[in-house]
């Protein structure tokens, strides 16, 4: 049920042209939501992620950032319109979606890259990726 819920959530937030299903079984997805792009939480989270492009790529992790009415994919610099997003409980939220489409993490605090990579590296599919790589 959670997979269906998250896919519906993603479809409703991303503009019609963006097909989020393309990531299923190919990429892990990190969703960063904010009501205020000037907030310290948001700025610090983006900075932490941008400092680790190699690690994100190694872990097949793509990042979507959502504001009140736009989104950005993988720090492209191009913001696209999306349906209006409003997080009622917090001005900041982050979610990690696994290769299988399941929610692996959901929190309203900064997510350190150390914690993010530890969570991903502990996933069975990631362990298999590392084993096959060696």
C-alpha positions, 0 to 999 in steps of 0.5 A, a space after each residue: 500500500 505504501 508503494 502505491 501511495 508514494 507513487 500517487 504522491 509523486 505523480 501528483 507533485 510532478 508536472 505531467 511531462 515528468 514520468 516518475 515511474 522511470 526511476 522504479 528499479 533503476 534509481 533510488 529517489 531522494 525528495 526534499 520538500 520546503 515551503 521556504 527556499 531561504 530556510 537554513 534547513 533547506 539550504 544546508 541540506 542542498 549544500 550537503 548533497 551537492 558536495 557528494 555527486 560521486 557518492 550519489 551517482 554510485 548509489 543510483 540516487 537522484 534528487 528532486 527538490 520541491 517548493 510551493 509550486 515548482 520542482 528541480 531534478 538533480 540540481 539542474 538549475 532549471 525549476 519546473 512548475 508543478 502542482 502546488 505542494 504545501 507541507 502542513 506539519 513542517 517547512 522542511 521534509 525529506 524522503 528516501 524512496 528505494 529502488 522498489 518504490 518503498 519509503 525507506 526514510 521520512 523525516 523533518 530534520 536535516 539528513 546527514 550524508 553519512 546517515 543517508 549513505 549508511 541507510 542506502 549501503 545497508 539495503 539488500 539491493 545495495 549490498 548485492 550491487 557492492 558484492 557484484 562490483 567486487 
